[in-house]
Structure formats: C-alpha cells, structure tokens
C-alpha cells in the first residue's frame, strides 16, 4: 500500500489531517523521497507557476537551502475518488529566526496511489515579498 493510499483510506478525518501534516513536513525536511508520493509525470501549478517533477524536486531543495525549519498544520482535509484537497498552513523559520506563515489551498489528482497533479493557491500572512516566491521558487 502506498503512502497516499494509506492516507486516504483512514476513516478518521483528524488522523488524516495529522498524517498529511506529518507527511508534508517530512517531505520538505528531506525525510520522504518524492518518488514515493508523486508520479514521474507529476505537474504542479502554484499561483500560476508550473513545475514538472524535476522542477518540484528543485523546489524542495531550494526551500531546504533557504530555511532553518518548516512545519505544516492541516486545517481541512477531504478526499473523494481520485481527488484529495486540503487547506494547510506552513510556518517557515529562516536562518536569522524570522518566520513567515503561508496559507495554502491544495487540490491534488491521484493516480495509482500517487499524486500526479496539484493545483494550489497560497496566501502569505504578514511577510515580505520574497516569502511569496518561496511557494514556487526553484532557485
């Protein structure tokens, strides 16, 4: 059973939200291999910016190089058939201790137990312009 299949098979929404938050945090910390979660032809569209699988891996590496800590909190989670949606908050801590919070609305299409496409919209709360770009930056 894939990580995504396990996640969506939970009947307890609280457990799903906690598991999704943990999964996202561990992905961005480098503790989860993106290949376990995403198809090779993965496409992501964030605030009008498109990334393919390799671009997304570059994005993960870029975010890791720019921050000291990252944490996700999933507020809402739903899945139906081959679709998964959530609303989550990302708290980013930079090396100088400054923090930014980003609210994300994410809609994912699933195929064969993995995510094949994500459309998301982000809203940076009380942060600098450079924090907005972090949601899709690759360098």
Secondary structure as UniProt FT lines:
FT   HELIX           3..9
FT   HELIX           13..29
FT   HELIX           34..36
FT   STRAND          38..46
FT   TURN            47..48
FT   STRAND          49..52
FT   HELIX           53..66
FT   STRAND          67..80
FT   TURN            81..82
FT   STRAND          83..94
FT   TURN            95..96
FT   STRAND          99..111
FT   TURN            112..113
FT   STRAND          114..125
FT   HELIX           129..133
FT   TURN            134..136
//
